Amino acid sequence: MFKKSILAILGLCAVVSAQNFDTFLHEALQASPYLKANALEIERADVQSSLIQRYKNPKLSLEASKFTPDLGKSEAGYRVALMQPVRLWGVGDDKTDLAAATQEEAKGLVTLQHAEFVKVLSLLYIDYMTQSALLELAREEFLISKNIANISRERYEAGTIAKVKYLRAKVDLTGSKNLLNEKKAMRLASYYKLLAFAGLQNEKELDENYVFKLSDKMQTELQNNSAELHYLQTQQNRAKAKAKLNANKIEWMNLYAAYEAEPDQSIARVGMNIPLALFNTKKEERKIASLQAKQSEFLLQNQKTAFSFTLERLTKELAILGAVVNSTQDLYNAQKELLKMYEDGYKIANINLLELQNIKNQMIQTKEKKIMLENKINKNIVIYNYEVGEYNE
């Protein structure tokens, strides 16, 4: 009795100290190397933006000359020239727009990757909870099979049933034990898969009964908060900015100044070199950028349509699944009560063993169905929350 009390207290402590999903998620977001690597994308985009707007370096030319006349001594001369590429008017603004669009695209990508990380982690956590529930169900089935086997043994020893019925109960018990061990292995696999994705180093006790809540964002805000839609929008904006920049046939001209010192004169020059867009008109670059912008626009339109239908489907599914879960729970309760009556009847030889096992199997199947329905509900909630931007950074 004392030993059972100690075990009960330890079990209660484990439940109380179990970490819920919110805390687990917070630790994963802080520790994940994957997210840390993704965060560098913003820094890379900042550097790339500076690269886009960067000016070209000036060029300095130095020359030494030797003048040797037919009569007289030789004299020295020199030439100094400085050339600076200068952007044409309007090109600088286009480059600034492209740089800003590049930064926004990087931020959109990081937000999307953050949301996807939370979504996948949530789904893995749901799988872990489901495997834990199936393990508990396997334990319940094992205990029922064990009780039936014990009753069968007592009745066989009392001579009220044939040995074949006792052996059938033992076979059922062995099958239940094997299933219990399989569920233990599956729960263990889901647990370590969850930890590996989270990027956490230490094992921890996790809450197996966490309830995922549906986002309460207003309907008018949903599309604006979607990480996928926002990222596609930033891609479209960058493609448009790139197309606008490529519309400039000429981006640079060269300003130069030169000074020449000769024995009998000095020369100062100032001028500019303007490239003529005769053969390379950047027609291909403009076409590619325009196609990319149109492609992004079509993808965005397609995603918006899919987004609306996805939310409508998830909302309707959740309403239906909720009702099915309630009716399944009612069925399970009725089957559990019926099983108890059959077990009591089997003790006094009024119930056939096969009937008892059939009721037990039906009850277990009903409970398993309820567990899988709850799995589907939780996953639908996670996907819905992801779509409406609940998991954005």
RARA-V771336 format. One record per residue. N is the residue number from 0. SS is DSSP state (hx for helix, st for strand, lp for the rest). PHI is phi in whole degrees, 0 to 359 (NA if undefined). Layout:
n	ss	phi
N	SS	PHI
N	SS	PHI
This chain:
n	ss	phi
0	lp	NA
1	hx	297
2	hx	297
3	hx	297
4	hx	296
5	hx	299
6	hx	297
7	hx	295
8	hx	295
9	hx	297
10	hx	296
11	hx	295
12	hx	297
13	hx	296
14	hx	293
15	hx	296
16	hx	275
17	lp	297
18	st	276
19	lp	279
20	hx	294
21	hx	300
22	hx	293
23	hx	300
24	hx	297
25	hx	301
26	hx	295
27	hx	294
28	hx	295
29	hx	282
30	hx	259
31	lp	297
32	hx	297
33	hx	299
34	hx	290
35	hx	296
36	hx	294
37	hx	295
38	hx	297
39	hx	292
40	hx	299
41	hx	293
42	hx	297
43	hx	297
44	hx	294
45	hx	298
46	hx	294
47	hx	296
48	hx	296
49	hx	296
50	hx	296
51	hx	298
52	hx	269
53	lp	293
54	lp	278
55	lp	279
56	lp	285
57	lp	288
58	st	240
59	st	248
60	st	246
61	st	236
62	st	227
63	st	244
64	st	234
65	st	232
66	st	258
67	lp	240
68	lp	285
69	lp	293
70	lp	237
71	lp	103
72	lp	271
73	lp	284
74	st	228
75	st	260
76	st	215
77	st	207
78	st	218
79	st	236
80	st	225
81	st	232
82	st	235
83	st	232
84	st	292
85	st	234
86	st	288
87	lp	285
88	lp	299
89	lp	94
90	hx	293
91	hx	299
92	hx	295
93	hx	295
94	hx	292
95	hx	297
96	hx	296
97	hx	294
98	hx	297
99	hx	295
100	hx	294
101	hx	295
102	hx	294
103	hx	295
104	hx	296
105	hx	296
106	hx	296
107	hx	296
108	hx	294
109	hx	296
110	hx	298
111	hx	296
112	hx	295
113	hx	296
114	hx	297
115	hx	294
116	hx	297
117	hx	296
118	hx	298
119	hx	296
120	hx	299
121	hx	296
122	hx	294
123	hx	293
124	hx	294
125	hx	296
126	hx	299
127	hx	296
128	hx	298
129	hx	295
130	hx	295
131	hx	294
132	hx	294
133	hx	293
134	hx	294
135	hx	297
136	hx	294
137	hx	296
138	hx	296
139	hx	299
140	hx	296
141	hx	298
142	hx	295
143	hx	295
144	hx	297
145	hx	295
146	hx	296
147	hx	296
148	hx	295
149	hx	295
150	hx	297
151	hx	296
152	hx	297
153	hx	297
154	hx	289
155	hx	295
156	hx	294
157	hx	276
158	lp	81
159	lp	264
160	lp	224
161	lp	284
162	hx	298
163	hx	298
164	hx	289
165	hx	296
166	hx	294
167	hx	297
168	hx	294
169	hx	293
170	hx	298
171	hx	298
172	hx	295
173	hx	297
174	hx	297
175	hx	295
176	hx	293
177	hx	297
178	hx	297
179	hx	300
180	hx	293
181	hx	297
182	hx	294
183	hx	297
184	hx	294
185	hx	293
186	hx	295
187	hx	298
188	hx	297
189	hx	294
190	hx	295
191	hx	287
192	hx	296
193	hx	296
194	hx	297
195	hx	297
196	hx	292
197	hx	293
198	lp	79
199	lp	269
200	lp	267
201	lp	255
202	lp	285
203	lp	205
204	lp	281
205	st	246
206	lp	292
207	lp	263
208	lp	232
209	lp	295
210	lp	251
211	lp	281
212	lp	252
213	lp	285
214	lp	300
215	lp	251
216	lp	297
217	lp	294
218	hx	301
219	hx	289
220	hx	268
221	hx	299
222	hx	296
223	hx	293
224	hx	263
225	lp	294
226	hx	295
227	hx	294
228	hx	296
229	hx	296
230	hx	294
231	hx	298
232	hx	294
233	hx	293
234	hx	295
235	hx	296
236	hx	298
237	hx	292
238	hx	297
239	hx	294
240	hx	296
241	hx	292
242	hx	295
243	hx	295
244	hx	294
245	hx	288
246	lp	290
247	lp	279
248	lp	294
249	lp	235
250	lp	252
251	st	230
252	st	226
253	st	251
254	st	265
255	st	219
256	st	221
257	st	220
258	st	225
259	st	238
260	st	244
261	st	243
262	lp	303
263	lp	246
264	st	195
265	st	229
266	st	230
267	st	244
268	st	231
269	st	222
270	st	191
271	st	214
272	st	251
273	st	245
274	lp	292
275	lp	257
276	lp	277
277	lp	261
278	lp	252
279	lp	257
280	lp	261
281	lp	60
282	hx	298
283	hx	294
284	hx	299
285	hx	295
286	hx	294
287	hx	298
288	hx	296
289	hx	294
290	hx	295
291	hx	296
292	hx	295
293	hx	294
294	hx	299
295	hx	298
296	hx	294
297	hx	295
298	hx	297
299	hx	294
300	hx	299
301	hx	297
302	hx	292
303	hx	296
304	hx	296
305	hx	297
306	hx	300
307	hx	297
308	hx	292
309	hx	297
310	hx	296
311	hx	295
312	hx	296
313	hx	297
314	hx	298
315	hx	292
316	hx	298
317	hx	297
318	hx	296
319	hx	291
320	hx	297
321	hx	299
322	hx	293
323	hx	294
324	hx	299
325	hx	298
326	hx	292
327	hx	293
328	hx	296
329	hx	298
330	hx	296
331	hx	298
332	hx	300
333	hx	294
334	hx	293
335	hx	294
336	hx	295
337	hx	296
338	hx	298
339	hx	299
340	hx	295
341	hx	293
342	hx	297
343	hx	296
344	hx	292
345	hx	293
346	hx	297
347	lp	250
348	lp	70
349	lp	268
350	lp	239
351	lp	284
352	hx	300
353	hx	297
354	hx	297
355	hx	298
356	hx	294
357	hx	295
358	hx	297
359	hx	299
360	hx	295
361	hx	296
362	hx	296
363	hx	296
364	hx	297
365	hx	295
366	hx	295
367	hx	296
368	hx	299
369	hx	297
370	hx	298
371	hx	290
372	hx	294
373	hx	295
374	hx	300
375	hx	296
376	hx	298
377	hx	298
378	hx	293
379	hx	297
380	hx	297
381	hx	297
382	hx	295
383	hx	299
384	hx	299
385	hx	296
386	hx	297
387	lp	269
388	lp	89
389	lp	291
390	lp	256
391	lp	294
392	lp	291
